[in-house]
Amino acid sequence: MKDLVRFTTTFGLLSTLIVTAATSTQAQPKKPVLPNTPPNTKFSVERQTGKCPTSIGVWISFRYYEGGGEHTVIADTLAIAGSSRIVRSNKKLVEFTAPLKKNFASCVGVAKSDEYEFYQFRLQNGKITFRVELPPDTPANPSEFTARSIVGSRPYVRWAIAD
């Protein structure tokens, strides 16, 4: 009888561990991957002074799902700057910065889009700053960051919004 109880207890514990391990493995977010295609969007740079790039490439994708959608953006800052890093982050805002390459270090300008109003680039003081600012929450449209990191030395942001 003791052997049966020991076997049942051991089997129950192992089953729980296997299910827990499988669940926690599935819950791990996928590591972001840099696309192997050119950026699908370009932000024109409005030059104020200095030598500036004409545009900044960005990979933007959107995945619809019932009740909302998920936005993914990767800014191709490595084409004009060094490695990016996160310098500011809170519930509704994330900012990345990177040192501009020597040929653009004198640039003062901005790049933004009416279509992609939540994304903005600022070039000044020998740096590029990429800013993602989510819309204010409303009862009908809450939004939140689901990931913010660096992929291939570039800014990476994923965020979701409910409809």
VMD Tcl script that builds the backbone (N, CA, C; Angstrom):
set m [mol new atoms 489]
animate dup $m
set s [atomselect $m all]
$s set {name element resname resid chain x y z} {
  {N N MET 1 A 0.824 -1.188 0.000}
  {CA C MET 1 A 0.000 0.000 0.000}
  {C C MET 1 A 0.871 1.256 0.000}
  {N N LYS 2 A 1.954 1.242 0.842}
  {CA C LYS 2 A 2.849 2.388 0.889}
  {C C LYS 2 A 3.453 2.664 -0.485}
  {N N ASP 3 A 3.824 1.587 -1.217}
  {CA C ASP 3 A 4.416 1.758 -2.538}
  {C C ASP 3 A 3.427 2.401 -3.502}
  {N N LEU 4 A 2.159 2.023 -3.399}
  {CA C LEU 4 A 1.139 2.597 -4.266}
  {C C LEU 4 A 0.960 4.088 -3.970}
  {N N VAL 5 A 0.932 4.463 -2.697}
  {CA C VAL 5 A 0.807 5.874 -2.310}
  {C C VAL 5 A 2.027 6.655 -2.797}
  {N N ARG 6 A 3.225 6.105 -2.587}
  {CA C ARG 6 A 4.454 6.762 -3.016}
  {C C ARG 6 A 4.437 6.946 -4.546}
  {N N PHE 7 A 4.036 5.897 -5.288}
  {CA C PHE 7 A 3.979 5.964 -6.749}
  {C C PHE 7 A 2.980 7.033 -7.192}
  {N N THR 8 A 1.798 7.038 -6.583}
  {CA C THR 8 A 0.756 8.007 -6.942}
  {C C THR 8 A 1.229 9.432 -6.656}
  {N N THR 9 A 1.843 9.648 -5.502}
  {CA C THR 9 A 2.355 10.967 -5.140}
  {C C THR 9 A 3.455 11.409 -6.110}
  {N N THR 10 A 4.398 10.519 -6.380}
  {CA C THR 10 A 5.488 10.839 -7.302}
  {C C THR 10 A 4.940 11.128 -8.693}
  {N N PHE 11 A 4.021 10.299 -9.168}
  {CA C PHE 11 A 3.423 10.491 -10.483}
  {C C PHE 11 A 2.683 11.830 -10.540}
  {N N GLY 12 A 1.947 12.151 -9.489}
  {CA C GLY 12 A 1.214 13.422 -9.442}
  {C C GLY 12 A 2.148 14.634 -9.484}
  {N N LEU 13 A 3.245 14.569 -8.716}
  {CA C LEU 13 A 4.215 15.661 -8.714}
  {C C LEU 13 A 4.889 15.815 -10.078}
  {N N LEU 14 A 5.304 14.709 -10.682}
  {CA C LEU 14 A 5.937 14.768 -12.001}
  {C C LEU 14 A 4.980 15.318 -13.052}
  {N N SER 15 A 3.724 14.892 -13.001}
  {CA C SER 15 A 2.730 15.404 -13.949}
  {C C SER 15 A 2.571 16.905 -13.805}
  {N N THR 16 A 2.504 17.379 -12.570}
  {CA C THR 16 A 2.374 18.814 -12.320}
  {C C THR 16 A 3.592 19.565 -12.847}
  {N N LEU 17 A 4.794 19.045 -12.596}
  {CA C LEU 17 A 6.016 19.692 -13.091}
  {C C LEU 17 A 6.060 19.732 -14.610}
  {N N ILE 18 A 5.671 18.661 -15.263}
  {CA C ILE 18 A 5.690 18.616 -16.728}
  {C C ILE 18 A 4.711 19.638 -17.293}
  {N N VAL 19 A 3.502 19.689 -16.762}
  {CA C VAL 19 A 2.505 20.644 -17.237}
  {C C VAL 19 A 2.974 22.071 -16.971}
  {N N THR 20 A 3.528 22.335 -15.792}
  {CA C THR 20 A 4.019 23.675 -15.458}
  {C C THR 20 A 5.166 24.079 -16.368}
  {N N ALA 21 A 6.097 23.181 -16.611}
  {CA C ALA 21 A 7.236 23.482 -17.486}
  {C C ALA 21 A 6.766 23.753 -18.904}
  {N N ALA 22 A 5.828 22.956 -19.400}
  {CA C ALA 22 A 5.319 23.154 -20.763}
  {C C ALA 22 A 4.584 24.485 -20.864}
  {N N THR 23 A 3.791 24.820 -19.862}
  {CA C THR 23 A 3.057 26.078 -19.872}
  {C C THR 23 A 3.998 27.266 -19.822}
  {N N SER 24 A 5.011 27.229 -18.957}
  {CA C SER 24 A 5.921 28.365 -18.850}
  {C C SER 24 A 6.779 28.503 -20.099}
  {N N THR 25 A 7.098 27.395 -20.762}
  {CA C THR 25 A 7.852 27.461 -22.011}
  {C C THR 25 A 7.006 28.100 -23.096}
  {N N GLN 26 A 5.733 27.754 -23.160}
  {CA C GLN 26 A 4.844 28.330 -24.161}
  {C C GLN 26 A 4.602 29.805 -23.898}
  {N N ALA 27 A 4.625 30.233 -22.659}
  {CA C ALA 27 A 4.326 31.616 -22.313}
  {C C ALA 27 A 5.484 32.566 -22.609}
  {N N GLN 28 A 6.669 32.030 -22.888}
  {CA C GLN 28 A 7.819 32.887 -23.160}
  {C C GLN 28 A 7.589 33.650 -24.465}
  {N N PRO 29 A 7.771 34.970 -24.468}
  {CA C PRO 29 A 7.592 35.714 -25.702}
  {C C PRO 29 A 8.695 35.369 -26.699}
  {N N LYS 30 A 8.330 35.415 -27.988}
  {CA C LYS 30 A 9.321 35.144 -29.017}
  {C C LYS 30 A 10.328 36.284 -29.058}
  {N N LYS 31 A 11.587 35.922 -29.293}
  {CA C LYS 31 A 12.627 36.923 -29.422}
  {C C LYS 31 A 12.431 37.643 -30.753}
  {N N PRO 32 A 12.493 38.981 -30.776}
  {CA C PRO 32 A 12.283 39.702 -32.031}
  {C C PRO 32 A 13.373 39.372 -33.043}
  {N N VAL 33 A 12.986 39.360 -34.296}
  {CA C VAL 33 A 13.900 39.045 -35.391}
  {C C VAL 33 A 13.890 40.195 -36.378}
  {N N LEU 34 A 15.064 40.579 -36.829}
  {CA C LEU 34 A 15.204 41.629 -37.825}
  {C C LEU 34 A 14.763 41.087 -39.184}
  {N N PRO 35 A 13.841 41.783 -39.880}
  {CA C PRO 35 A 13.409 41.302 -41.200}
  {C C PRO 35 A 14.587 41.231 -42.172}
  {N N ASN 36 A 14.489 40.324 -43.146}
  {CA C ASN 36 A 15.544 40.220 -44.145}
  {C C ASN 36 A 15.162 40.947 -45.437}
  {N N THR 37 A 14.201 41.845 -45.333}
  {CA C THR 37 A 13.774 42.684 -46.453}
  {C C THR 37 A 14.100 44.138 -46.128}
  {N N PRO 38 A 14.143 45.009 -47.137}
  {CA C PRO 38 A 14.344 46.434 -46.832}
  {C C PRO 38 A 13.155 46.973 -46.026}
  {N N PRO 39 A 13.354 48.058 -45.269}
  {CA C PRO 39 A 12.234 48.655 -44.528}
  {C C PRO 39 A 11.062 48.944 -45.469}
  {N N ASN 40 A 9.831 48.741 -44.981}
  {CA C ASN 40 A 8.649 48.930 -45.811}
  {C C ASN 40 A 8.057 50.337 -45.726}
  {N N THR 41 A 8.646 51.201 -44.907}
  {CA C THR 41 A 8.168 52.569 -44.747}
  {C C THR 41 A 9.371 53.494 -44.630}
  {N N LYS 42 A 9.227 54.704 -45.148}
  {CA C LYS 42 A 10.292 55.706 -45.018}
  {C C LYS 42 A 9.697 56.975 -44.424}
  {N N PHE 43 A 10.419 57.533 -43.464}
  {CA C PHE 43 A 10.067 58.810 -42.871}
  {C C PHE 43 A 11.011 59.854 -43.478}
  {N N SER 44 A 10.481 60.857 -44.131}
  {CA C SER 44 A 11.319 61.915 -44.698}
  {C C SER 44 A 11.855 62.799 -43.591}
  {N N VAL 45 A 13.127 63.143 -43.702}
  {CA C VAL 45 A 13.755 64.004 -42.702}
  {C C VAL 45 A 13.581 65.456 -43.130}
  {N N GLU 46 A 13.011 66.264 -42.229}
  {CA C GLU 46 A 12.895 67.706 -42.444}
  {C C GLU 46 A 14.138 68.342 -41.826}
  {N N ARG 47 A 15.087 68.694 -42.686}
  {CA C ARG 47 A 16.368 69.239 -42.244}
  {C C ARG 47 A 16.199 70.695 -41.819}
  {N N GLN 48 A 16.771 71.026 -40.654}
  {CA C GLN 48 A 16.815 72.412 -40.203}
  {C C GLN 48 A 18.196 72.989 -40.482}
  {N N THR 49 A 19.239 72.255 -40.090}
  {CA C THR 49 A 20.623 72.652 -40.393}
  {C C THR 49 A 21.494 71.407 -40.491}
  {N N GLY 50 A 22.691 71.584 -41.033}
  {CA C GLY 50 A 23.665 70.497 -41.109}
  {C C GLY 50 A 23.375 69.534 -42.244}
  {N N LYS 51 A 24.201 68.489 -42.315}
  {CA C LYS 51 A 24.033 67.453 -43.328}
  {C C LYS 51 A 23.183 66.331 -42.735}
  {N N CYS 52 A 22.021 66.088 -43.348}
  {CA C CYS 52 A 21.069 65.108 -42.836}
  {C C CYS 52 A 20.773 64.033 -43.875}
  {N N PRO 53 A 20.375 62.860 -43.420}
  {CA C PRO 53 A 19.882 61.864 -44.376}
  {C C PRO 53 A 18.555 62.357 -44.957}
  {N N THR 54 A 18.192 61.883 -46.129}
  {CA C THR 54 A 16.919 62.313 -46.725}
  {C C THR 54 A 15.734 61.602 -46.085}
  {N N SER 55 A 15.973 60.362 -45.586}
  {CA C SER 55 A 14.880 59.611 -44.973}
  {C C SER 55 A 15.439 58.584 -43.990}
  {N N ILE 56 A 14.530 58.031 -43.201}
  {CA C ILE 56 A 14.869 56.976 -42.246}
  {C C ILE 56 A 13.905 55.825 -42.502}
  {N N GLY 57 A 14.469 54.648 -42.735}
  {CA C GLY 57 A 13.647 53.471 -42.994}
  {C C GLY 57 A 13.103 52.859 -41.714}
  {N N VAL 58 A 11.901 52.301 -41.840}
  {CA C VAL 58 A 11.236 51.688 -40.693}
  {C C VAL 58 A 10.467 50.461 -41.182}
  {N N TRP 59 A 10.581 49.382 -40.429}
  {CA C TRP 59 A 9.723 48.232 -40.676}
  {C C TRP 59 A 8.508 48.391 -39.783}
  {N N ILE 60 A 7.332 48.437 -40.372}
  {CA C ILE 60 A 6.094 48.573 -39.610}
  {C C ILE 60 A 5.158 47.450 -40.030}
  {N N SER 61 A 4.606 46.761 -39.046}
  {CA C SER 61 A 3.588 45.757 -39.344}
  {C C SER 61 A 2.451 45.882 -38.337}
  {N N PHE 62 A 1.299 45.412 -38.757}
  {CA C PHE 62 A 0.109 45.457 -37.915}
  {C C PHE 62 A -0.622 44.134 -38.067}
  {N N ARG 63 A -0.994 43.551 -36.947}
  {CA C ARG 63 A -1.738 42.295 -36.946}
  {C C ARG 63 A -3.077 42.536 -36.275}
  {N N TYR 64 A -4.138 42.375 -37.032}
  {CA C TYR 64 A -5.483 42.525 -36.479}
  {C C TYR 64 A -5.871 41.274 -35.723}
  {N N TYR 65 A -6.625 41.449 -34.664}
  {CA C TYR 65 A -7.245 40.324 -33.980}
  {C C TYR 65 A -8.564 40.811 -33.415}
  {N N GLU 66 A -9.414 39.875 -33.040}
  {CA C GLU 66 A -10.736 40.255 -32.554}
  {C C GLU 66 A -10.596 41.164 -31.333}
  {N N GLY 67 A -11.143 42.351 -31.449}
  {CA C GLY 67 A -11.103 43.292 -30.346}
  {C C GLY 67 A -9.927 44.251 -30.366}
  {N N GLY 68 A -9.090 44.215 -31.412}
  {CA C GLY 68 A -7.971 45.153 -31.446}
  {C C GLY 68 A -6.908 44.765 -32.445}
  {N N GLY 69 A -5.686 45.137 -32.122}
  {CA C GLY 69 A -4.580 44.843 -33.017}
  {C C GLY 69 A -3.247 45.044 -32.329}
  {N N GLU 70 A -2.214 44.523 -32.971}
  {CA C GLU 70 A -0.863 44.617 -32.431}
  {C C GLU 70 A 0.051 45.265 -33.478}
  {N N HIS 71 A 0.743 46.302 -33.066}
  {CA C HIS 71 A 1.670 47.040 -33.925}
  {C C HIS 71 A 3.101 46.617 -33.587}
  {N N THR 72 A 3.918 46.437 -34.627}
  {CA C THR 72 A 5.337 46.172 -34.439}
  {C C THR 72 A 6.101 47.172 -35.286}
  {N N VAL 73 A 7.123 47.788 -34.700}
  {CA C VAL 73 A 7.935 48.760 -35.433}
  {C C VAL 73 A 9.401 48.536 -35.087}
  {N N ILE 74 A 10.233 48.543 -36.127}
  {CA C ILE 74 A 11.686 48.484 -35.965}
  {C C ILE 74 A 12.253 49.629 -36.793}
  {N N ALA 75 A 12.940 50.543 -36.146}
  {CA C ALA 75 A 13.525 51.695 -36.835}
  {C C ALA 75 A 14.915 51.334 -37.337}
  {N N ASP 76 A 15.179 51.560 -38.616}
  {CA C ASP 76 A 16.474 51.215 -39.205}
  {C C ASP 76 A 17.492 52.335 -38.970}
  {N N THR 77 A 17.717 52.638 -37.727}
  {CA C THR 77 A 18.655 53.708 -37.369}
  {C C THR 77 A 20.102 53.327 -37.643}
  {N N LEU 78 A 20.394 52.036 -37.726}
  {CA C LEU 78 A 21.776 51.598 -37.932}
  {C C LEU 78 A 22.321 52.060 -39.285}
  {N N ALA 79 A 21.447 52.390 -40.228}
  {CA C ALA 79 A 21.883 52.894 -41.527}
  {C C ALA 79 A 22.555 54.271 -41.403}
  {N N ILE 80 A 22.196 55.029 -40.348}
  {CA C ILE 80 A 22.732 56.396 -40.191}
  {C C ILE 80 A 23.371 56.644 -38.834}
  {N N ALA 81 A 23.314 55.654 -37.955}
  {CA C ALA 81 A 23.795 55.850 -36.580}
  {C C ALA 81 A 24.406 54.559 -36.035}
  {N N GLY 82 A 24.989 54.667 -34.845}
  {CA C GLY 82 A 25.533 53.502 -34.156}
  {C C GLY 82 A 24.431 52.720 -33.458}
  {N N SER 83 A 24.825 51.870 -32.537}
  {CA C SER 83 A 23.881 51.023 -31.803}
  {C C SER 83 A 22.955 51.863 -30.924}
  {N N SER 84 A 21.692 51.470 -30.911}
  {CA C SER 84 A 20.678 52.164 -30.114}
  {C C SER 84 A 20.622 51.628 -28.698}
  {N N ARG 85 A 20.056 52.449 -27.825}
  {CA C ARG 85 A 19.781 52.023 -26.451}
  {C C ARG 85 A 18.530 52.739 -25.968}
  {N N ILE 86 A 17.826 52.134 -25.039}
  {CA C ILE 86 A 16.638 52.759 -24.452}
  {C C ILE 86 A 17.104 53.769 -23.422}
  {N N VAL 87 A 16.596 55.002 -23.515}
  {CA C VAL 87 A 16.986 56.039 -22.558}
  {C C VAL 87 A 15.816 56.487 -21.679}
  {N N ARG 88 A 14.604 56.195 -22.107}
  {CA C ARG 88 A 13.448 56.614 -21.323}
  {C C ARG 88 A 12.293 55.678 -21.638}
  {N N SER 89 A 11.580 55.271 -20.606}
  {CA C SER 89 A 10.469 54.365 -20.832}
  {C C SER 89 A 9.480 54.466 -19.680}
  {N N ASN 90 A 8.209 54.546 -20.031}
  {CA C ASN 90 A 7.150 54.467 -19.034}
  {C C ASN 90 A 5.939 53.800 -19.678}
  {N N LYS 91 A 4.787 53.928 -19.068}
  {CA C LYS 91 A 3.589 53.218 -19.532}
  {C C LYS 91 A 3.176 53.602 -20.956}
  {N N LYS 92 A 3.381 54.843 -21.350}
  {CA C LYS 92 A 2.898 55.322 -22.648}
  {C C LYS 92 A 3.990 55.849 -23.573}
  {N N LEU 93 A 5.254 55.754 -23.150}
  {CA C LEU 93 A 6.333 56.349 -23.937}
  {C C LEU 93 A 7.594 55.511 -23.832}
  {N N VAL 94 A 8.294 55.394 -24.959}
  {CA C VAL 94 A 9.625 54.797 -24.943}
  {C C VAL 94 A 10.490 55.606 -25.914}
  {N N GLU 95 A 11.723 55.915 -25.488}
  {CA C GLU 95 A 12.670 56.650 -26.324}
  {C C GLU 95 A 13.974 55.872 -26.417}
  {N N PHE 96 A 14.483 55.831 -27.643}
  {CA C PHE 96 A 15.767 55.209 -27.931}
  {C C PHE 96 A 16.694 56.299 -28.454}
  {N N THR 97 A 17.978 56.147 -28.234}
  {CA C THR 97 A 18.946 57.086 -28.795}
  {C C THR 97 A 20.145 56.308 -29.314}
  {N N ALA 98 A 20.828 56.949 -30.281}
  {CA C ALA 98 A 22.045 56.356 -30.849}
  {C C ALA 98 A 22.898 57.494 -31.390}
  {N N PRO 99 A 24.224 57.354 -31.355}
  {CA C PRO 99 A 25.098 58.398 -31.920}
  {C C PRO 99 A 25.034 58.363 -33.448}
  {N N LEU 100 A 24.865 59.528 -34.045}
  {CA C LEU 100 A 24.844 59.615 -35.507}
  {C C LEU 100 A 26.222 59.303 -36.079}
  {N N LYS 101 A 26.243 58.732 -37.278}
  {CA C LYS 101 A 27.519 58.516 -37.968}
  {C C LYS 101 A 28.132 59.870 -38.284}
  {N N LYS 102 A 29.466 59.908 -38.443}
  {CA C LYS 102 A 30.195 61.171 -38.619}
  {C C LYS 102 A 29.628 62.037 -39.731}
  {N N ASN 103 A 29.245 61.434 -40.850}
  {CA C ASN 103 A 28.752 62.246 -41.965}
  {C C ASN 103 A 27.403 62.910 -41.684}
  {N N PHE 104 A 26.680 62.483 -40.635}
  {CA C PHE 104 A 25.406 63.105 -40.269}
  {C C PHE 104 A 25.443 63.771 -38.890}
  {N N ALA 105 A 26.603 63.828 -38.257}
  {CA C ALA 105 A 26.709 64.352 -36.891}
  {C C ALA 105 A 26.263 65.803 -36.780}
  {N N SER 106 A 26.333 66.573 -37.861}
  {CA C SER 106 A 25.927 67.989 -37.825}
  {C C SER 106 A 24.423 68.174 -38.040}
  {N N CYS 107 A 23.708 67.115 -38.301}
  {CA C CYS 107 A 22.286 67.212 -38.643}
  {C C CYS 107 A 21.432 67.684 -37.478}
  {N N VAL 108 A 20.539 68.612 -37.796}
  {CA C VAL 108 A 19.454 69.004 -36.894}
  {C C VAL 108 A 18.194 68.905 -37.735}
  {N N GLY 109 A 17.291 68.022 -37.339}
  {CA C GLY 109 A 16.068 67.837 -38.097}
  {C C GLY 109 A 15.129 66.882 -37.395}
  {N N VAL 110 A 13.967 66.698 -38.000}
  {CA C VAL 110 A 12.965 65.774 -37.467}
  {C C VAL 110 A 12.404 64.934 -38.610}
  {N N ALA 111 A 11.878 63.791 -38.269}
  {CA C ALA 111 A 11.182 62.928 -39.220}
  {C C ALA 111 A 9.945 62.394 -38.510}
  {N N LYS 112 A 8.798 62.696 -39.104}
  {CA C LYS 112 A 7.536 62.211 -38.548}
  {C C LYS 112 A 6.557 62.018 -39.689}
  {N N SER 113 A 5.416 61.437 -39.380}
  {CA C SER 113 A 4.442 61.111 -40.406}
  {C C SER 113 A 3.036 61.324 -39.861}
  {N N ASP 114 A 2.166 61.851 -40.701}
  {CA C ASP 114 A 0.765 61.983 -40.293}
  {C C ASP 114 A 0.103 60.614 -40.190}
  {N N GLU 115 A 0.521 59.701 -41.058}
  {CA C GLU 115 A -0.058 58.358 -41.057}
  {C C GLU 115 A 0.364 57.568 -39.818}
  {N N TYR 116 A 1.613 57.714 -39.417}
  {CA C TYR 116 A 2.150 56.997 -38.254}
  {C C TYR 116 A 2.461 57.999 -37.155}
  {N N GLU 117 A 1.431 58.580 -36.618}
  {CA C GLU 117 A 1.557 59.696 -35.689}
  {C C GLU 117 A 2.219 59.353 -34.363}
  {N N PHE 118 A 2.306 58.072 -34.024}
  {CA C PHE 118 A 2.865 57.684 -32.727}
  {C C PHE 118 A 4.382 57.570 -32.745}
  {N N TYR 119 A 5.009 57.713 -33.935}
  {CA C TYR 119 A 6.454 57.547 -34.093}
  {C C TYR 119 A 7.087 58.857 -34.540}
  {N N GLN 120 A 8.221 59.197 -33.938}
  {CA C GLN 120 A 8.922 60.422 -34.319}
  {C C GLN 120 A 10.427 60.264 -34.112}
  {N N PHE 121 A 11.179 60.836 -35.038}
  {CA C PHE 121 A 12.642 60.872 -34.946}
  {C C PHE 121 A 13.080 62.306 -34.759}
  {N N ARG 122 A 14.094 62.512 -33.932}
  {CA C ARG 122 A 14.714 63.833 -33.752}
  {C C ARG 122 A 16.220 63.638 -33.909}
  {N N LEU 123 A 16.831 64.444 -34.747}
  {CA C LEU 123 A 18.276 64.379 -34.972}
  {C C LEU 123 A 18.861 65.703 -34.508}
  {N N GLN 124 A 19.748 65.652 -33.536}
  {CA C GLN 124 A 20.406 66.862 -33.032}
  {C C GLN 124 A 21.512 66.468 -32.060}
  {N N ASN 125 A 22.455 67.371 -31.857}
  {CA C ASN 125 A 23.565 67.142 -30.925}
  {C C ASN 125 A 24.321 65.844 -31.213}
  {N N GLY 126 A 24.420 65.486 -32.498}
  {CA C GLY 126 A 25.162 64.297 -32.869}
  {C C GLY 126 A 24.470 62.987 -32.540}
  {N N LYS 127 A 23.152 63.040 -32.237}
  {CA C LYS 127 A 22.392 61.835 -31.868}
  {C C LYS 127 A 21.080 61.784 -32.632}
  {N N ILE 128 A 20.561 60.581 -32.731}
  {CA C ILE 128 A 19.192 60.394 -33.216}
  {C C ILE 128 A 18.383 59.848 -32.055}
  {N N THR 129 A 17.188 60.388 -31.873}
  {CA C THR 129 A 16.267 59.904 -30.859}
  {C C THR 129 A 15.015 59.411 -31.569}
  {N N PHE 130 A 14.632 58.188 -31.286}
  {CA C PHE 130 A 13.402 57.611 -31.822}
  {C C PHE 130 A 12.424 57.490 -30.665}
  {N N ARG 131 A 11.242 58.078 -30.850}
  {CA C ARG 131 A 10.252 58.153 -29.782}
  {C C ARG 131 A 8.955 57.482 -30.234}
  {N N VAL 132 A 8.413 56.635 -29.373}
  {CA C VAL 132 A 7.108 56.034 -29.592}
  {C C VAL 132 A 6.236 56.457 -28.429}
  {N N GLU 133 A 5.180 57.190 -28.749}
  {CA C GLU 133 A 4.263 57.658 -27.701}
  {C C GLU 133 A 2.865 57.146 -28.022}
  {N N LEU 134 A 2.355 56.287 -27.148}
  {CA C LEU 134 A 1.048 55.682 -27.364}
  {C C LEU 134 A -0.064 56.688 -27.136}
  {N N PRO 135 A -1.212 56.455 -27.774}
  {CA C PRO 135 A -2.340 57.359 -27.575}
  {C C PRO 135 A -2.870 57.264 -26.154}
  {N N PRO 136 A -3.486 58.335 -25.674}
  {CA C PRO 136 A -4.086 58.265 -24.327}
  {C C PRO 136 A -5.172 57.194 -24.304}
  {N N ASP 137 A -5.278 56.508 -23.179}
  {CA C ASP 137 A -6.315 55.494 -23.047}
  {C C ASP 137 A -7.682 56.148 -22.985}
  {N N THR 138 A -8.629 55.498 -23.645}
  {CA C THR 138 A -10.042 55.837 -23.496}
  {C C THR 138 A -10.726 54.524 -23.137}
  {N N PRO 139 A -11.926 54.571 -22.586}
  {CA C PRO 139 A -12.600 53.309 -22.272}
  {C C PRO 139 A -12.718 52.398 -23.505}
  {N N ALA 140 A -12.864 52.995 -24.693}
  {CA C ALA 140 A -13.020 52.202 -25.908}
  {C C ALA 140 A -11.684 51.775 -26.521}
  {N N ASN 141 A -10.591 52.472 -26.217}
  {CA C ASN 141 A -9.307 52.192 -26.866}
  {C C ASN 141 A -8.120 52.220 -25.905}
  {N N PRO 142 A -8.014 51.258 -25.004}
  {CA C PRO 142 A -6.794 51.201 -24.193}
  {C C PRO 142 A -5.623 50.672 -25.032}
  {N N SER 143 A -4.410 51.130 -24.712}
  {CA C SER 143 A -3.213 50.662 -25.421}
  {C C SER 143 A -2.114 50.383 -24.408}
  {N N GLU 144 A -1.167 49.494 -24.808}
  {CA C GLU 144 A -0.053 49.187 -23.916}
  {C C GLU 144 A 1.101 48.599 -24.720}
  {N N PHE 145 A 2.325 48.814 -24.220}
  {CA C PHE 145 A 3.498 48.197 -24.811}
  {C C PHE 145 A 3.503 46.720 -24.426}
  {N N THR 146 A 3.822 45.862 -25.389}
  {CA C THR 146 A 3.973 44.449 -25.084}
  {C C THR 146 A 5.439 44.030 -25.190}
  {N N ALA 147 A 6.261 44.871 -25.843}
  {CA C ALA 147 A 7.710 44.620 -25.911}
  {C C ALA 147 A 8.408 45.909 -26.316}
  {N N ARG 148 A 9.590 46.115 -25.777}
  {CA C ARG 148 A 10.474 47.226 -26.169}
  {C C ARG 148 A 11.891 46.757 -25.911}
  {N N SER 149 A 12.675 46.744 -26.977}
  {CA C SER 149 A 14.030 46.231 -26.848}
  {C C SER 149 A 14.874 46.693 -28.029}
  {N N ILE 150 A 16.042 46.091 -28.148}
  {CA C ILE 150 A 16.957 46.366 -29.241}
  {C C ILE 150 A 17.095 45.073 -30.049}
  {N N VAL 151 A 16.940 45.158 -31.367}
  {CA C VAL 151 A 17.141 44.001 -32.234}
  {C C VAL 151 A 18.082 44.431 -33.357}
  {N N GLY 152 A 19.190 43.718 -33.491}
  {CA C GLY 152 A 20.172 44.079 -34.508}
  {C C GLY 152 A 20.681 45.497 -34.337}
  {N N SER 153 A 20.849 45.946 -33.092}
  {CA C SER 153 A 21.313 47.290 -32.711}
  {C C SER 153 A 20.305 48.393 -33.037}
  {N N ARG 154 A 19.071 48.013 -33.361}
  {CA C ARG 154 A 18.027 48.972 -33.733}
  {C C ARG 154 A 16.881 48.956 -32.719}
  {N N PRO 155 A 16.148 50.075 -32.606}
  {CA C PRO 155 A 14.976 50.116 -31.718}
  {C C PRO 155 A 13.875 49.176 -32.194}
  {N N TYR 156 A 13.275 48.457 -31.257}
  {CA C TYR 156 A 12.184 47.523 -31.531}
  {C C TYR 156 A 11.079 47.790 -30.514}
  {N N VAL 157 A 9.850 47.966 -31.018}
  {CA C VAL 157 A 8.702 48.187 -30.137}
  {C C VAL 157 A 7.515 47.399 -30.669}
  {N N ARG 158 A 6.803 46.749 -29.751}
  {CA C ARG 158 A 5.542 46.109 -30.088}
  {C C ARG 158 A 4.519 46.626 -29.093}
  {N N TRP 159 A 3.359 47.007 -29.609}
  {CA C TRP 159 A 2.314 47.499 -28.723}
  {C C TRP 159 A 0.946 47.087 -29.252}
  {N N ALA 160 A -0.007 47.046 -28.341}
  {CA C ALA 160 A -1.368 46.606 -28.681}
  {C C ALA 160 A -2.364 47.672 -28.310}
  {N N ILE 161 A -3.457 47.683 -29.072}
  {CA C ILE 161 A -4.552 48.598 -28.795}
  {C C ILE 161 A -5.864 47.849 -28.969}
  {N N ALA 162 A -6.811 48.130 -28.123}
  {CA C ALA 162 A -8.122 47.491 -28.204}
  {C C ALA 162 A -9.070 48.405 -28.972}
  {N N ASP 163 A -9.997 47.782 -29.686}
  {CA C ASP 163 A -11.030 48.550 -30.402}
  {C C ASP 163 A -12.269 48.675 -29.555}
}
mol reanalyze $m
mol bondsrecalc $m
mol representation Tube
mol addrep $m
